Amino acid sequence: MQTKIPCVIMRGGTSRGPFFHLSDLPADTATRDAVLLSVMGSPHEIQVDGIGGAHSVTSKVAMVSQSQRPRVDVDYLFAQVEINEQRVDTKPNCGNMLVAVGPFAIDQGLIAAQNGETPVRIYNVNTQSVVEAIVQTPGGVVNYEGAAAIDGVRGTAAPVGINFAATIGSVTKQLLPTGKPLDIIDSIEVSCVDVAMPVILMRAEAFGKTGYETANELDADKDLFKRMEAIRLKAGVMMGLGDVAKSVVPKISLIAKPRHGGTISSRFFVPYACHKAHPVTGTVCLASACAIPGTLAEYLAEKLAGRSMGPQGIIEIEHPSGKIAIDLDADFTHGKQTLRRAALVRTARRIFEGMVNVPRAVWAGKQ
């Protein structure tokens, strides 16, 4: 009475979820969404009838296929499966899940591995951008063991390099979707930036916060979420995204001066919970914003911290679980929009492989 679907569960960076061959899922979008909701156990607050982890970072899905595009190896379609709603959002990208796309594609035989390391060019269907991953493949086999460590994940693993060079205007098609580096919404200063992910940047102190709170402390403040959501809805219209009430983009980052030797401190919202660490796409966006004249991020990272960062270098973002570093080579001065490199080192792990079952009626599009 159930339909079996080949499935691999992988951790990419600080996210986790099932990976599928796109061809193993229904071609019809509505039926596919129903299948993914069933797979994850949504809508339900603890996703007890599926494999979701009851948190936004563990309610994600990656769908991968061999690409027919020139100079691209695989296509990657990301889906955020809502936990308490019967909704699947394919508008945003997830850079953490993307980290595991290269290893998955090689393991599944979608591309041939080289001896030593294998570059994988990935087309993100959601944002129509290309990202390059460098996967460790000694002897032509994906290596998951190594000495690389990332904050938010225990232990070490083999490094996976990710370069987000072609991601300006990922959703809005504009670096500064409102046309300005600084706006005021509900008496709060905001910077709306779109590099790899549309993000609304605001100073934590504008909401009576330090910017150094734990994720749990921020999640407990329901009034904070009401205020931020009101601003997010208005910013969505200003950014050309329309009504974003039922969309997880744009995201929100509350920023502050660094206090542990980094470049800037961030508490990132996804958007209805504070991320326990920091998302990769959000890292690319915030780091880029640090180099865009006139943004709140540039003000905090450069002027208040007393540093001259310039258009390139290692940018460290402090988050609830530690730091995430990105190598940025960009020039956004004098109206330029040049992003030559936005590279991170992350890790991935293959956790489970087998079959996930969904009720036959769901697969048939009857539920």
ChimeraX attribute file (.defattr): number of C-alpha atoms within 10 A of each C-alpha:
attribute: neighborCount
match mode: 1-to-1
recipient: residues
	/A:1	8
	/A:2	12
	/A:3	15
	/A:4	15
	/A:5	17
	/A:6	15
	/A:7	18
	/A:8	20
	/A:9	21
	/A:10	25
	/A:11	23
	/A:12	23
	/A:13	26
	/A:14	24
	/A:15	27
	/A:16	26
	/A:17	24
	/A:18	26
	/A:19	25
	/A:20	20
	/A:21	20
	/A:22	17
	/A:23	11
	/A:24	14
	/A:25	18
	/A:26	16
	/A:27	10
	/A:28	9
	/A:29	11
	/A:30	11
	/A:31	18
	/A:32	19
	/A:33	22
	/A:34	22
	/A:35	26
	/A:36	25
	/A:37	27
	/A:38	24
	/A:39	22
	/A:40	29
	/A:41	26
	/A:42	27
	/A:43	19
	/A:44	18
	/A:45	14
	/A:46	17
	/A:47	21
	/A:48	14
	/A:49	13
	/A:50	20
	/A:51	19
	/A:52	28
	/A:53	19
	/A:54	20
	/A:55	16
	/A:56	20
	/A:57	22
	/A:58	21
	/A:59	25
	/A:60	25
	/A:61	26
	/A:62	25
	/A:63	19
	/A:64	26
	/A:65	18
	/A:66	18
	/A:67	17
	/A:68	10
	/A:69	10
	/A:70	6
	/A:71	11
	/A:72	16
	/A:73	22
	/A:74	23
	/A:75	24
	/A:76	27
	/A:77	24
	/A:78	26
	/A:79	22
	/A:80	25
	/A:81	27
	/A:82	26
	/A:83	24
	/A:84	14
	/A:85	13
	/A:86	15
	/A:87	19
	/A:88	23
	/A:89	18
	/A:90	18
	/A:91	16
	/A:92	25
	/A:93	28
	/A:94	25
	/A:95	27
	/A:96	23
	/A:97	28
	/A:98	27
	/A:99	31
	/A:100	27
	/A:101	26
	/A:102	30
	/A:103	29
	/A:104	24
	/A:105	24
	/A:106	20
	/A:107	15
	/A:108	12
	/A:109	10
	/A:110	17
	/A:111	18
	/A:112	15
	/A:113	23
	/A:114	17
	/A:115	13
	/A:116	14
	/A:117	18
	/A:118	22
	/A:119	18
	/A:120	23
	/A:121	20
	/A:122	24
	/A:123	23
	/A:124	22
	/A:125	18
	/A:126	19
	/A:127	22
	/A:128	15
	/A:129	19
	/A:130	21
	/A:131	19
	/A:132	21
	/A:133	25
	/A:134	19
	/A:135	30
	/A:136	26
	/A:137	20
	/A:138	14
	/A:139	12
	/A:140	15
	/A:141	19
	/A:142	22
	/A:143	20
	/A:144	18
	/A:145	14
	/A:146	13
	/A:147	10
	/A:148	14
	/A:149	16
	/A:150	21
	/A:151	19
	/A:152	18
	/A:153	15
	/A:154	8
	/A:155	11
	/A:156	15
	/A:157	19
	/A:158	21
	/A:159	23
	/A:160	25
	/A:161	17
	/A:162	27
	/A:163	22
	/A:164	24
	/A:165	22
	/A:166	19
	/A:167	24
	/A:168	26
	/A:169	19
	/A:170	21
	/A:171	26
	/A:172	20
	/A:173	15
	/A:174	18
	/A:175	26
	/A:176	22
	/A:177	23
	/A:178	19
	/A:179	13
	/A:180	13
	/A:181	20
	/A:182	18
	/A:183	17
	/A:184	11
	/A:185	13
	/A:186	11
	/A:187	9
	/A:188	13
	/A:189	15
	/A:190	24
	/A:191	24
	/A:192	29
	/A:193	31
	/A:194	28
	/A:195	30
	/A:196	30
	/A:197	29
	/A:198	31
	/A:199	28
	/A:200	26
	/A:201	25
	/A:202	24
	/A:203	23
	/A:204	20
	/A:205	12
	/A:206	13
	/A:207	15
	/A:208	9
	/A:209	15
	/A:210	15
	/A:211	23
	/A:212	21
	/A:213	15
	/A:214	16
	/A:215	19
	/A:216	13
	/A:217	10
	/A:218	18
	/A:219	17
	/A:220	12
	/A:221	10
	/A:222	10
	/A:223	11
	/A:224	14
	/A:225	18
	/A:226	12
	/A:227	12
	/A:228	21
	/A:229	18
	/A:230	13
	/A:231	19
	/A:232	23
	/A:233	19
	/A:234	17
	/A:235	26
	/A:236	24
	/A:237	13
	/A:238	16
	/A:239	21
	/A:240	14
	/A:241	18
	/A:242	12
	/A:243	13
	/A:244	16
	/A:245	13
	/A:246	11
	/A:247	20
	/A:248	18
	/A:249	23
	/A:250	25
	/A:251	22
	/A:252	27
	/A:253	25
	/A:254	25
	/A:255	29
	/A:256	25
	/A:257	25
	/A:258	21
	/A:259	12
	/A:260	13
	/A:261	13
	/A:262	20
	/A:263	26
	/A:264	26
	/A:265	29
	/A:266	31
	/A:267	25
	/A:268	27
	/A:269	26
	/A:270	18
	/A:271	19
	/A:272	15
	/A:273	17
	/A:274	24
	/A:275	25
	/A:276	20
	/A:277	25
	/A:278	29
	/A:279	24
	/A:280	29
	/A:281	23
	/A:282	25
	/A:283	25
	/A:284	29
	/A:285	25
	/A:286	30
	/A:287	29
	/A:288	29
	/A:289	28
	/A:290	25
	/A:291	24
	/A:292	27
	/A:293	16
	/A:294	14
	/A:295	24
	/A:296	24
	/A:297	31
	/A:298	23
	/A:299	18
	/A:300	21
	/A:301	28
	/A:302	19
	/A:303	13
	/A:304	12
	/A:305	17
	/A:306	10
	/A:307	11
	/A:308	9
	/A:309	16
	/A:310	16
	/A:311	17
	/A:312	19
	/A:313	15
	/A:314	17
	/A:315	24
	/A:316	21
	/A:317	25
	/A:318	28
	/A:319	28
	/A:320	22
	/A:321	16
	/A:322	17
	/A:323	22
	/A:324	22
	/A:325	21
	/A:326	22
	/A:327	18
	/A:328	25
	/A:329	19
	/A:330	22
	/A:331	18
	/A:332	18
	/A:333	13
	/A:334	8
	/A:335	9
	/A:336	10
	/A:337	14
	/A:338	15
	/A:339	20
	/A:340	15
	/A:341	19
	/A:342	27
	/A:343	22
	/A:344	22
	/A:345	21
	/A:346	25
	/A:347	26
	/A:348	30
	/A:349	20
	/A:350	17
	/A:351	12
	/A:352	12
	/A:353	13
	/A:354	10
	/A:355	12
	/A:356	18
	/A:357	17
	/A:358	22
	/A:359	15
	/A:360	15
	/A:361	13
	/A:362	19
	/A:363	21
	/A:364	14
	/A:365	15
	/A:366	9
	/A:367	12
